[in-house]
């Protein structure tokens, strides 16, 4: 079949962003007096959105404070710690050049998604 368009998930399909997420989550956890999770623990909690991730890490009482720290840190560092996965760039160029429409579906904030995709 020849599909006119393809929708990609972003994290784990187009980019590797676990290090960026873990780094910002560590800053958020430290800001409320909690020891940061390691990368593997963070990976197990990713996938249901940043608010859920932060609440899982710090609890409901400290969520808003930690969420503010997470968003500031992630905004400052996400481009430095997020990497295009191997062959993705070339594959996207081939698909686009073949006339297919390309889109991304993600639960990541639109602000961060746009910055990462532009980068």
Secondary structure, 3 states (H helix, E strand, C coil): CCCCEEEEECECCCEECHHHHHHHHHHHHHHCCCCCCCHHHHHHHCCCCHHHHHHHHHCCCCHHHHHHHHHHHHHHHHHHHCEECCCHHHHHHHHHHCCCEEEEECCCCHHHHHHHHHC
